[in-house]
Amino acid sequence: MCETCGCQDHKQDLEKKVIINKSVTELNDVLANHIQSFLLEKHILCVNLMGSPGSGKTAVIEGLLRYIDVSDIAVIQGDLESDLDKKRLEKKGVLTYQINTHSGCHLTSAMINKALYELDVQHKKYLLIENVGNLVCPAGVKIGQHVNVVVSSTTEGADKPKKYPYVFMDADLVVISKYDVVEYVDFNVDGYLQDIRNINANVTIVKTSTKDPDSFKNVISFFEHKRDHLLGKSHKHK
């Protein structure tokens, strides 16, 4: 008994909470590793696409369609509610599966596993998972991805790496979206880039704009490069 208030031992309660939390995380990670291996066997690169609501995650997927055949990709859409982005991509012929978390703030490996039972990814090269829109909860969560991508728009402000460092810390690629309006929104490009480099020195950073379709070429080049490495294909490095 607790000498302070007579309740059950606080330390014992804390230990139970830690053990339970660890168990839940381990189960998620084990399943995520299975998903990752399954997709690797299918020669599919899995991309975890993260970013704030309205940052332009779906627009990035649309931008890639200029450089990749629509038959080569599948998309899993994560939102609290609605299937607006799913319908948007389906109009362009993209195979898309919708996950509505309702109150959940990020996707889990169990959600992705269920989606893969219902989504035919045979003969695909890329599985793009558009995670629930926020810069906090999806950070560090394994869902079977091979690559983590953060989409961060100029309209959100240049302070995001300092405010939400963890999502940038695990990123392999940062896409600065809506770059066509950079001069109108007082976006400190140099400060933003330096803040990211201070958090993650090895991350690749590209700038995109829907007004400049060619700007998405560097994104698909990055994915192609990562997929080659995943499959053990040799290629020249620039």
N, C-alpha and C positions, 0 to 999 in steps of 0.2 A: 504493500500500500504506500501511497505517496504521503510523506510526513507533512507536506505543506497543506494539502486540502483533503486528504483521505481518499482521493480517487485512485484509479489504477496507475501504476508506475508510468510516468511520462516517457522515460527513457525506453521502456519496453514498447510503448505505443509507437515511438519514433522508429525503432528498429523494425517493427512490423510494417510500417508504411514504406520504409526504404526497401525492404525485401520484396514487397508486393510490386512497387514501382519498377524495380530491377527486373522482376519476372515478366511484367508486361512488355518492357522494352526489349528484353531478350527474345520473347516470342515474335515480336514484330520484326526484329533484325534477322532471326533465323529464316522466317518466311521471305523476307526481302532478299536474302542471299540466294534462296532457291529460285526466286523470280529472275534475279540477275543471271544466274547460271542457265536457266531455261531459255532466256532471250539470247544469250551468247551462243547457245547451241543452234538457235535459229538464225544466227548471224544478224541479229537486230540490235542496234544501238538504242538504249533507253535514255531519254532526256527528261530530267525533272525541271520544268519551267516554272519559276517562282517570280513573284512581283506583286506590287500593290494593286488594288482594284483600279482599272483604268490606265495601268502603266503601258499597255499595248502588247500583252502576251499573245492574244489571238492574232493581232496584226502581224506579229513576227512570224507566226505559223503561215499566215497568208503570204507574207513576203517570200518565204522559202519556196512557194509553189512555182515561182518563176524559174527556179533552178533545179527542181526535183520533180520527177513524175509523180502525179497524185497517187498512182498505184503503189508507190514505194513507201508510203507513210500511213500510220494509223495514229489516232489521237484519242486520249482519254481526257475528258473535260471534268474538272472539279469545281463545283460551286455550292454555296449553301442552298440556293434554290434556283429554279428555272433551267431552261436548256437553250437560251438565246444564242450563246456562242457555238453550241453544237449545230444548231440549224444554220448558222452563218457559214460554218465550214462545210456542212453537207451540201450547201448550194454550189460549192466549188468542187464537189465530188470526193471530198475527204471522208474516209471511213472513220466514224467518230462514235465514242461511247460516253454516255453521261453518268457522272456520279454526283448526287446531291447529298451533302453531309448534314443538311438542315441546321444543326447548331455546331457541328464540328468545324474547327478552324484550320484543319489540314487533312490531307489524305494519308491513309495508312497502307501498309503492305497487304493487309487482309482485303481492303477495298480494291486494290489493284489486282490481286489474285482472283477475286470474283469477276472482275471485268474481263480478265484474260480467258476465263472459261466461256464467256459469251461473245468475245470479240475475236474474229478470225484474223490473226496476224501472220498467217502463213505467207511466205514470200515477200514480206515487208523488209525494208532496210532500217526504218526508223520508227520508234514508238515515242511520241511526244506526249508527256503527261503535263497538262496545264493545271498546276496545283491551285488550291483555294487562295484567293487574292489577299495576301498580307505578307509582311516582311518579318514576322515574328515566329509563328507556330511551325511553318514548314521547315525552318532552319534545322539542319542536323538530323532530320527524320529519314530513315532509309525506307524506300518504297520499291527497290529493285533497280534503281537508276545506275547508269554508268557515268553519267555526266550531270552536273548541277549548273543551271543557268539562271541568272538573275536579270530580269528586265526592269530597268529603272529609267523613268522618263524625265526629261528636262523640266517638265511642268510640275513635278513633285518637289523640286528644289535640290540643291547640291549638298544638303546636310544629311542625306540618308545613310551614307556609310558610317558616319559618326553616331547616328541615332540607333541604327540597326546593324551593328558590326557582324553579328554571328551569321547572318544569311550570306554576307559577302565573304566571310572567312572561308566558307566551304565551297564557294563558287569556282567553277572551272572557266566560266565565261560570263562576263557582264555585258549586256546589251544596253547601251544608252539610246533609248527610243525618243521619237519626236524631236530629233535634232534640228529639224528645219525651223523650229521656233526658239532656238537657244538664245538668240540675241534679244528676243522680246520678253523673256521671263527672268532675266537677271540671274542666269545660271553660271556659277563660277566653275568653269571647266577645269582649270588648272588645280584649284583647291580640291575639287571632287576626285580627280584622278590621283592626286597625291594621297588623299585620305584612303582610297581603296588600296593603293600600293603599300601604305603603312600597315594595313590589315592583312593583305594577301599579295605578296610580291610577285607571285607566279601566275596570277589570273590574266586571262586574255580579255581585252576590252575592245568592243567595236561600237561604232556609231551608226544608227539607222534612222530612216525616215520613210514614211509611206509616199512622200512626194518624190523620193529618189529610189525607185525599185532596185537599182543596182547596188544600193547600200547593204542589201541583205545577202549579197554574194559572199561576204566574209563570214557570215554566220553558217551558211551551208558548207563552206570550205572547212570551217572548224569541225563541223560534225563529220564530214567525210574523212578528215584527218584522224579524228578520234576513232571512227569505225575501222579504219585501216589498222590502227594500232591494236584495237580490240581483237581483230581477226588475224593479227600477226602478218599483215601484208607489208611488204617493203615499199618505200617511196622516198623520194627526195625531200629533204627539209630545206626551206628557204633560208 
